[in-house]
Amino acid sequence: MSAPAEGVPGADLPAWCALVRADNPGPLTLEGTNTYALSAAGSLVVVDPGPLLDDHLQRVTGLGPVALVLLTHGHPDHAEGARRFAAMTGAPVRARQPTLCIDGEPLTVDGAPCGVDGREIHVLHTPGHTADSVCFMVADERGSALITGDTVLGRGTTVLAHPDGGLGDYLRSLERLRSLGSLLLLPGHGPVRPDAAATAAAYLAHRHERLAQVQAALGAGARTAAEVVERVYADVDRALWPAAELSVRAQLAYLAGRSAGHHPPPGRGRDVSAG
């Protein structure tokens, strides 16, 4: 299996990893959904088969026999094609959400191994973008990598899909990723990032900036999430405002919970998206 990512000029991927990008570009999916195929002992582990696009699924199956499918979370741009892909390959599907699993056990134990012979993988529970979001730590003697789904993107920041996603959970997940060190980061959308810890630290800083902006908007008279978006996201493409409103709702819920003593203070730690 070759290292270069299909359709991703200059991507610096490990030799054991190939990337096939789905043809579903958009404001929230960037260039499209990244599907990763990880080499194992004569087979592949596929992470996020992506949307239900037959051409995309055929390209992934063309890389070789598939032993296992893993999902970072259940959003359709990552998981909609999983059932069709499982039928095409005969591979089981595992996810944190039991209803997404097909002939495989849910990823309920944080830190547990979830790979196959010839490819060591551990699941990390990282809720925040959604409640079922996970990342995958892929171990290799030449260096480990972290597959992040939508928890961290290759460009910009992610949306907190309130009410399923939550800011308190997300801050704790980012703190955890920051503690992992300078791993290669393989995101669900956009280009590869070289340093997971630095990226997570930047995400934390961005979230605190946004939280301060939301508080300032409330102090200036905003009363609804939509009114906060008009003030805080005035320089962001209006096509992203509905997604921005989800993140604002998550931030408002976080602030309400913190004033009621339900959340610990956030940890420390930017955006082209509606995050």
Helices and strands as residue ranges (DSSP letters): E 17-21, E 34-39, E 44-47, H 54-61, E 66-70, H 76-79, H 82-89, E 93-94, G 98-100, E 120-125, E 134-139, E 145-149, H 167-178, E 184-187, H 196-219, H 225-232, G 238-240, H 241-259
